[in-house]
């Protein structure tokens, strides 16, 4: 049973942007879609294209409509990959198992870049300043444990 879809939101897209979106929705990778749409520097333009608000909004809209029409959820897709993995395991196809596991990992966000906050306090900055003033020979001696007459301060976290 097909559900009534809300009307598309008005978006100003160029012909190239429309073709880019159409190609992605047809299953092409973003880089392939950019090439098909006629972007001269497809590889370097993909990131900015995907982050263009009107393109991102249109892609989200079309994906939502497709999911709604097919009634397939992310949970359904995860289950399908799990079933594919189990079938590949039964058939002893390790390459297929790896592909299914990789797709599951991507869907579940296991490969997303993580942001680490690294801070340096005053004491660390002072140590770095002191280390930067040492010669290469002194640094090698320090690394090899040859310098013994140093002062150390225990720092609790």
Beta strands, then each sheet from edge to edge (+ up, - down):
end
